[in-house]
Amino acid sequence: MPILDLERVQPHESKIYYEFSRFYDRIFARVFYPRIATVVRSLQIPPGARVLEVGVGTGLSLDAYPRHAQVVGIDIAPDMLEIAREKVERNGWRHVALLEMDAQKMTFPDDHFDYATAFHVVSVVPDARRLMGELARVCKPGATVAVINHFRSRNRLFSALDSSLAPITYRLGWKTLSLEEVLDGAPITPVQIYKTSPRSLFTIVVARNEKRGPAGGSEIAAAS
């Protein structure tokens, strides 16, 4: 696999995602999976719901989704998707479909999904606001959107630390944004914002797609 030029690498072309795709789960499973599983299960996704996960990567989160839902995972990195597909085949997950797709230019129709998730993705796409706008478009009115990410702290000291580390983290493939920056312009309204631990670097945001749609919106989303 060719080594990326880190001077030119874009945030979504992270060195971690490409060079270490085969080791990704070993490195991050213990750190990320427990939090992801807790969030997915807290959503109480009902039978028949359509669920979209953007940036599904190696499929680290797939085991957490209920088998009674229809789960579609997308990612722009073929190396990561190859590993995710191996998991799907090995586990016989017929409720999961995986597609190579840019989360900023999704080909899904409007108002298609009841739930959408984005775990540790916001920091690595070139335009996080465009991503959130796309999520709002492909999700039904009233749909639930769950995000896990590190956001810029409102604490001046920690915010300054994020800024000082920005040149390094950008070269490695990610950037730190505030939650307000990410949601700016998107009709996605947070319902819950919390952390699983006071010391955690990562924030969980559970939000509702507030865009206007046909009267009644999504029956599944409204019932959740």
C-alpha positions in Angstrom: 0.0 0.0 0.0 1.5 3.4 -0.9 2.4 5.8 1.9 0.5 9.0 1.8 2.3 12.3 1.6 1.3 13.8 4.9 2.1 17.3 3.7 -0.8 17.0 1.2 -3.1 14.6 3.0 -6.7 15.7 3.4 -8.5 15.1 6.7 -10.6 12.3 5.3 -7.4 10.6 4.0 -6.0 9.9 7.4 -2.7 8.0 7.7 -4.4 5.9 10.3 -7.3 4.9 8.1 -5.2 3.9 5.1 -1.8 2.6 6.3 -3.2 0.9 9.4 -6.5 -0.3 8.2 -5.6 -3.9 9.1 -4.6 -2.9 12.6 -7.5 -0.4 13.2 -9.6 -2.7 15.3 -6.8 -3.8 17.4 -5.9 -0.2 18.2 -9.3 1.3 18.6 -11.8 -1.5 19.5 -11.2 -1.2 23.3 -11.3 2.6 23.2 -14.2 3.2 20.8 -16.5 0.1 20.8 -17.9 0.2 24.3 -19.0 3.8 23.9 -20.4 3.2 20.5 -22.4 0.1 21.7 -23.8 2.0 24.6 -25.0 4.8 22.3 -26.5 2.5 19.7 -28.4 0.5 22.3 -29.6 3.6 24.0 -31.4 4.6 20.7 -33.7 1.7 21.1 -34.0 1.2 17.3 -37.4 -0.4 16.6 -38.0 -3.3 14.2 -37.9 -2.4 10.5 -36.1 1.0 11.0 -33.7 2.1 8.3 -30.3 3.0 9.8 -27.4 4.8 8.1 -23.9 4.8 9.5 -21.5 7.2 7.7 -17.8 6.4 8.0 -18.5 2.8 8.9 -14.8 2.0 8.4 -13.9 -1.5 9.3 -17.3 -2.2 10.7 -16.2 -1.8 14.3 -19.8 -0.7 15.3 -21.8 -3.2 13.3 -22.2 -5.8 16.1 -24.0 -3.2 18.2 -27.0 -2.7 15.8 -30.1 -4.8 16.4 -30.7 -7.6 13.8 -34.3 -6.4 13.3 -33.2 -3.1 11.7 -32.0 -2.5 8.1 -28.4 -1.1 8.4 -26.5 0.6 5.6 -22.9 1.6 6.2 -20.9 3.8 3.9 -17.3 4.8 3.7 -15.0 6.4 1.2 -12.0 4.1 2.1 -12.1 0.8 0.2 -9.4 -0.8 2.4 -11.6 -0.2 5.4 -14.7 -1.5 3.7 -13.0 -4.7 2.6 -12.5 -5.5 6.3 -16.0 -4.6 7.1 -17.4 -6.8 4.4 -15.3 -9.7 5.7 -17.0 -9.2 9.1 -20.5 -9.1 7.5 -19.8 -12.3 5.6 -18.2 -14.1 8.6 -21.1 -13.2 10.9 -23.9 -13.8 8.4 -25.3 -10.3 9.0 -28.1 -10.2 6.4 -29.4 -7.0 7.9 -26.3 -5.0 6.9 -25.4 -3.6 3.5 -22.1 -1.8 2.8 -21.4 0.8 0.1 -18.4 2.8 -1.0 -19.7 6.4 -1.0 -18.7 9.9 -0.1 -20.7 11.0 2.9 -20.7 14.6 1.6 -22.3 13.6 -1.7 -24.6 10.7 -0.9 -26.7 9.1 -3.7 -29.6 8.1 -1.4 -33.0 9.7 -2.0 -34.3 12.4 0.3 -36.2 11.3 3.4 -35.0 7.7 3.4 -33.6 6.9 6.8 -35.1 6.8 10.3 -31.7 6.9 12.1 -28.2 8.0 11.2 -25.0 7.7 13.1 -21.6 9.2 12.7 -18.9 7.9 15.0 -15.5 9.6 15.1 -16.2 10.9 11.5 -16.9 14.6 11.9 -13.2 15.5 12.4 -12.0 13.7 9.3 -14.3 14.9 6.5 -13.3 18.0 4.6 -16.5 19.8 5.3 -18.4 18.7 8.4 -21.3 21.1 7.8 -21.8 19.7 4.4 -21.9 16.2 6.0 -24.6 17.3 8.4 -26.6 18.9 5.7 -26.5 15.6 3.7 -27.6 13.7 6.8 -30.5 16.0 7.2 -31.4 15.5 3.5 -31.3 11.7 3.5 -33.0 11.3 6.8 -36.8 11.6 7.3 -38.2 14.6 9.2 -38.0 13.7 12.9 -35.3 11.1 12.4 -32.7 10.6 15.1 -29.0 11.5 14.4 -26.3 10.3 16.8 -22.8 11.6 16.7 -19.7 10.7 18.7 -16.8 13.0 18.3 -14.2 15.2 20.0 -15.4 18.8 19.8 -13.5 22.0 20.6 -13.9 22.8 24.3 -15.7 25.9 25.5 -13.0 26.1 28.2 -10.5 28.7 27.0 -7.5 26.7 28.3 -8.5 23.5 26.5 -9.6 25.4 23.4 -6.1 27.0 23.2 -4.6 23.5 23.6 -6.7 22.2 20.7 -5.5 25.2 18.6 -1.9 24.6 19.4 -2.1 20.9 18.4 -4.1 21.7 15.2 -1.0 21.7 12.8 -0.1 18.2 14.0 -3.5 16.7 14.1 -4.3 18.1 10.6 -1.3 16.4 9.1 -2.4 13.1 10.7 -5.8 13.5 9.2 -8.2 15.2 11.5 -9.2 18.6 12.8 -11.1 19.9 15.8 -14.3 21.9 15.4 -16.8 23.2 17.8 -20.2 21.6 17.9 -21.7 24.9 16.8 -19.5 24.9 13.7 -20.5 21.4 12.8 -24.3 22.0 13.1 -24.3 25.5 11.6 -26.9 25.7 8.9 -28.2 22.1 9.3 -31.8 21.6 10.6 -30.4 19.1 13.2 -31.2 20.0 16.8 -29.4 18.3 19.8 -31.7 16.6 22.2 -29.0 15.2 24.4 -25.3 16.2 24.8 -23.3 14.1 27.2 -20.1 12.2 28.0 -19.8 8.7 29.3 -17.0 9.9 31.7 -16.1 13.3 32.9 -12.5 12.7 31.7 -13.6 11.5 28.2 -12.3 13.4 25.2 -15.4 12.4 23.3 -18.9 13.9 23.3 -22.1 12.1 22.4 -24.8 14.2 20.6 -28.2 12.7 20.0 -30.2 15.0 17.8 -33.4 15.3 15.9 -33.8 16.1 12.2 -36.0 19.2 12.4 -36.4 19.7 8.6 -40.0 20.1 7.4 -41.7 17.3 5.6 -45.0 15.7 4.9 -47.5 15.9 7.7 -46.8 13.3 10.3 -43.2 12.9 9.3 -41.7 9.5 10.0 -43.8 7.1 12.0 -40.8 5.2 13.2 -38.9 8.2 14.2 -41.9 9.8 15.9 -42.4 6.7 17.9 -38.8 6.5 19.1 
